[in-house]
């Protein structure tokens, strides 16, 4: 199913409530008061940005993959430019990037 056809509520449920171990952190620290708020995080995440986000986290590829609930080969393929992150993974990555940037500013 393409993420472009998912409703705001479905995206909210997938990313914030179930998709990754960061769901409770997203709810606490990002302005996600409604499912429509998640739309600003939608879109493809390309190789250099994925690597930057992981570097900000300070995690290995394996730990980063576990954090966002994907396989390590997925993270590797994103970072090598074989594929781009899309759908709920891309949303989770963008949210994580925002959280990490906020953390580094404080």
N, C-alpha and C positions, 0 to 999 in steps of 0.2 A: 504494500500500500504506500503510495507516495505521500510524503508529509505535507505536500502543498494542498491536498484535499482534506486533511484532518481539521476538524473544528478546534477552536480554542480550548474547549473543555477537554477534548481527547488529548491534545498536546499537554495540557496542564496535568492531567491524570498520569500520562505516560512519563513525563519528565520529572515532575515534582513529587508525585506520590509513589511511583513504582520503579521508574527506569534505572535509578542509580542510588548508591548509598548516600549521595549528597542531598537527596530530596528534602530532608528536614532542615538542612542548612540553607538551601535555596529559599525556603519559606520564611525562615527566620531573618535572613540578611538582605534579601532582594525584595523590591516592591512588587510582590505578586499577589495582590489582593483579589484578583479575578483571573479567570482563564484567558481573557483577552490580553492581559499584561504580558503573557508569554510570547506574543507575536513579535515583539521587538528583538527577540533572540533567534528568530527563524532565519534559515538560509544556509548555504554551503560553507564549510570551513575547509580551506585549502592547506596543503602541506606545511608551509612556513608558519602559519598561525597555530596549527596543532602542536608543532615542536615548541613554539614559544610558550604556549599554555603549559605544556608538560615541564618545560624548564622553570617556569614560574613556580610550579608546584614542588620542584625539587625531588620528584619521584622518578624511579626507574620506569621503563616502559611497562614492565609487569605489574608493578604497584599502581601505576596510572590506569592501566587497563581495568584492574579490579575496582578501582575507585569509581570509574564511570560505567562499569558493568559491560565491558566489551572484551573480546579476546585479544591477547597480546599481538597476534598477527594482524589484527585490524589496526591497532595503533601503529605498528611498523609500516603497514601499507599506506596509512595516512601520512606519516612522516616522510616516507620515501617518494611521495607524490604519485603512487600507483592508483590511489583512490582519494577522494575527498570525503570528509565527514558530512553526512546529510541527515535530514529528519531529526528524530529525537536526540541522536548522538550529537549533532551539530548544536542543537539548542542547549544540551547539557554542557558542552564545551564552552559555548559563549557565556553561559551563566557562571561556570567555574572561573573563566578568565576574569570576569568582572569581580568576583569575590576575591581572587588572588591579587588583583590590582588594588582593590580597596585595602587589603591586608598590608600590602607593601607600602602604601601611602601613610599608614598609621604608625 
